[in-house]
């Protein structure tokens, strides 16, 4: 049976796994520090944290932001961070600090 992948908003209960993913991706972070960052993103009108969940475990994330830019009349969205864990096939984790 194939695994089911779900994309959803990040929650505070995801903090330990997000801290582990960030550390795995080369950005060592404590759960406490990541918790503060998650709260900051959740409180912002122009930001959103989404996570990828597979078989009940958070396996990836993306930080999305909407802001005014010089190039467009309307607000533009961008992903500023993201990453995913390594797969069972031994592939390295993927990361993009600034997309």
Buried (B, 14 or more C-beta within 10 A) or exposed (E): EEEEEEEEEBEEEBBEBBBBBBEBBEBEBEBEEBBEBBEEBBEEEEBBBBBBBBEEEBBBBBBBBBEEEEEEEEEEEEBEBBBBBEEEEEEEBEBEEEE
